[in-house]
C-alpha cells in the first residue's frame, strides 16, 4: 500500500475540487430547490452549510453531504480527512451528529481492495470519535477515487446557527489555522516535509465540536465553516446574507506553521485563483498587496475552521470554548459593520 499514491489518481483534491462560486451560481441559476416548505428552516437561499428541517418544537434535523477526491496519498488519512470535513457542516449549523452514510466511488480496477478498505476504516474512525455510526451508504465503480459522507444531526429549532444572522459590530473569530490548500499543493510536488504533513493532517482531522456549544450561546449570531471557497469566500457569504461589510486584520489571522514560506515560494492550488475570479470584485486589499497573501486569503480549506460572528461581549466566552476543546489556533480576526457588502483587508 505504501507504493499507492492516491493523489495520482485524481485531477484535484479535497475541497479544492469544489466548483468555483461564480460558476456554481451560474449553474444553479433561477432553479428553485426549496419551494414553500414552512418546516424547512434552512435551504439553499443563503448558501449555508447544511439543510435544517423542523420535526417539532424541540427538534430539527440537520442534513448535509460532502465528498471529494484525495488530498493526501495515505488511504487511512484520506478517509479521516473526508469524514471530518463532512461532519463539520453539522457542527457549523450548531448541531450534533447522530449518524452518517458513506459515499464511495473507487476505480476498482486500479486500487487494491486493501487500499479502499483503509479509506473506509479512516472514515469510520472519525465517526467513532464523534460518537456516531456509519449506518450504510452507496458505492460505485468510478474513474477517480471519491469518498465522503452524508451526515445527519439534530439541533433545537431555536438554536440553529445560520450564516445570515450576523449583526453590525459583531466580532469575527476563526477556529483553525489557514493554509491547508497551500500545504496540499506543496505535498503534490513533494515539497511538504514530515512536520508539515503532520500539521496538515492534525488540522484537517480535528472535529469542529465547538459548534454544538456555540449554538447555546445567545451572543453568537452567525456561524459557518471555512472550506473550498477560502476565508474570503465564506466570509462574503456571511456578509451577503446579513447585508453587512467586514474588515479583516491580516496580522491577526492564524496561519499554520510553514505556510507563509510555502506561499512565498509559489505553492498554491488552482482553486485559489478560481475563487478570486469569482468574488475578488467584492474585496478591498491594501495597495501593493503581495500575490501570495491574496492567494492565502482565497486558499481552499479542506476541513477548515469554524467562522464565528459574535457580539463583542461574547468574545471571551467563545475563545475560552475553543481553548477548552483544544483549538490552539483560534483567533479574533476582524469585525462586521453596516455598509457596503464587501470585505476590506487591513
Secondary structure, DSSP 8 states (H G I E B T S, - for coil): -TT--GGGG-SS-GGGGS--HHHHHHHHTT--SS-S-TTEEE-STT--SSEEEE-SSS-EEEEEEEEE--SSS-HHHHHHHHHHHHHHHHHHTT-EEEEEEEEEEE-TTTS-HHHHHHHHHHHHHHHHHHT-EEEEEEEEE-SS-EEEEEEEEEE-GGG---SS---TT-EEEE-S-B-HHHHHHHHHTT---HHHHHHHHHHHTS--THHHHHTT-TTEEEEEE--TTHHHHHHHHHHHHHT-EEEE-GGG--B-TTHHHHHHTT---HHHHHHHHHHGGGEE--TT--HHHHHHHH---TT--EEEEE-GGGHHHHHHHHHHTT-TT-EEEEEEESSSS-EEE-
